[in-house]
């Protein structure tokens, strides 16, 4: 009997109804855009803020509340992947506001273990998030013939993309090297989201000053008043 084993899958973790106040995130985004200049990265049009560092993410709202949800989700992802004996840290995060016609080109997040995005405002037709199979794998599927020789399927073995239509208060976590893009906002209102990177540090490796800084920072955050 012929059998097929599914090896080397890539997980995309997502959670709806995170229990956060989306309006707080929307208000924060609007206020920040009015006060701070943005940057050009993967975005074509729209507004992307400069990075917030770990200290700001862990101490000010609404980032502080979101960071707690992120850590819980990443912990589940790590358990699924079989990781143990590690410390994790949200190293940086930023704000995205995409208006009508705006999009984010295909990209990844080098330098981190996990990346993610939290959606605060998702009006109708404002664009979903699409994850892509690595380009070299896609080439392997098609290189033996023309496009007519390839049938797009819907299973993990042959799918080229995985597309999601996010909802407000929804969180996505994925390996940071996963190629992804944000589709064009074809609606009439702005979409607002918050992106971030998470790094893992093995407790079996002495990172010297870096490890001491993480331990000190983690302790100060845990002792900070609510």
N, C-alpha and C positions, 0 to 999 in steps of 0.2 A: 504494500500500500504506500502510495506517495504521500509524504507529509511535508508541510511547510511550517517552519519555526520562525516566529517574528523576533529578530534580534536587532539590537542597536536602535530602538525607538527613541524619539526625542519628545520629552514631556512639555506640555503647555498647561500650567496650572491656572485656574481661574475661579473666582468666587463672586457671586452676586450678593447684593444686600449685605454689605460689610458693616452696616450700622452706623455709618458716619454721617455727619450733617453736610450734605452736598452743597447747600446754600452757603455755608461758611467757606467752603473751598471756592465757590464762584465769586463771592465778595472779595476774598483775599486775592484772587487772580486779577480781578478788575482793578483793585487798588494798586497792586504791584505793577501792572502794566502802565498805569498812569504815572507812576513815580520813578520807574527804572527803565533804562534802555535795554533792548533785547539783543539777540545775536542771530546769525545765519548759520545753520548747521545742516541737518537733513531736510529742514523745512523749506518749502517753496511758498512764499507768502506767509501770512499769519504772524504770530508773535511767539518766540521762544525765549524764555528768560535765561540769564546767566545762571551758573550753578549755585545752589545752596550747599554748604558743607555740612558735615555730620553734626556739628554743634548746634547749628540753627535748626536742622531737621528734627533733632531730638528734644529741643527745648521750647519751640514756639508752636502755637496752633496756627493752622490746622495740621501742620506737618507732624507734630508730636503724636496726635491721635492716630494718624495714618501709619506712622512708623511701628506702632504696636501691632497693627493688623498685618503689616508687611512681615514682621519677624515671625508671627504665628504661621503665616502662609509659607514662608521660606523654610521654616522648621519642618513642616509637613513634606515639602519637596525634598529636603535633605534626607528625611526618613525613607521616602520612596526610593531615593537613589542609593541608600545604604551608607550614607556618611555618618561618621561618629567622631567624637573628640575634636570639636571645632568651636571657634567663636565666630560670630558673624557681625558685620557692621554695614549699615547703609552709608556709603561713602559720599554720595552726592545725589542731588535731585534737581529738577527744573520744571518749569511751567510751560505748557503748550496751549495756545489759543489759536484755533484754525477757523477762519471765517469762510464765507462762500468762495469756492474756487481754490482754497488752500489745500496743501497736501504735504506729506513727508516721503521723500524718496527712500528706496531700499537701503538699509544700513544695519549695522550691528553695534554692540557696545563693548569695544575692546577694553581689557584691563579689569574686568569684573567676572565673578562667577555667575551671578544671576542679574537679570534686568527685569524691569516691570513698569507697569503703567496703571494709574488709578483714574477712573473717569468720573468727573464731577457733573458735567453737563453734556448730554448727548441728544440734541434735537433730531427730528426725523431727517433722514438722508444726509446727515452730516459727516458720513464716512466711517468705515470700519477699519479694523486692523487685520492685516494679512501677513501670515508667516510663510516663508518660502523654503523649499528644499534647496540645499546648497547647490550652486551652479554646476559644480563638477559632476554631481550625481545626476542632475537633469540632463547634462550632456551625454552621460553614459546611456541613458534610456533611449535617446534619440539617434545616437551616432551610427547605428547599424542601418538606418534607412531614412526615409523622408518622414515628414509629419503625417503622411497617410498611413504609415506603418505603426503609428502609436495611438493607442486608445486611452484617453484620459479616464482613469478610474477614480474610485472613491474610497480606497483603502490605503493604509499606511505604506504599502509596498510601492504604489505607483502614483500617488497623489503628488502634484507639484506644489500645491499651496494649501494652506488651511486658513480660511477666512472667518472672522467673527464680527458680528454686529454688537458692539458693547452697549451696556445700559448704564444709567447713572448709578453710582455707588458700587461699581464693579471693578475688581482688581485682577490683573494678569501678572503672572510670574513666569519667566522662561529663561533658559540658558542664555547668557549674555552674547554668545557668538551666533545666536539664531538670527538669520536674515529676516527682516520684517519691514513693512512699509505701512503708511497710513493713507487710506484712499481719499480721493478728492471729496471735499465737502460740497455736495450738490444741493444742499438745502439753503435756507435763507437766514439761518442763525449761526452763531459761533458755537463750536465744540470746545470744551475745556477739559484738559487732562493734566496729570502730574506724573512725570517719569522719574526713574531712579535706578541706581546701581547698588548691588549688594556684593561684598567681598567676604570670603571665608578664610579663616586663618586656623591652621592645624595647631592643636595644643601640644603636639609632640615636637614642634619645631620652635626653637628660641629665636624670635624675631628681634631680640634686643630692644632698642628704644621704641620701635614700632609697637611691639607687644605691650610694653609698659604703658605707652600712651593709650592703647585701646583699653587695657585693664583700668587705668585711671579714669578714662572718659566714661566707661561703662558704669563704674562705681559712682561717679558724680551724677550721672543721669538717674540711676536707680534711687539715689538719695535725695534728688530734687523734689520739692513740694509739688503736689498736684495742682 
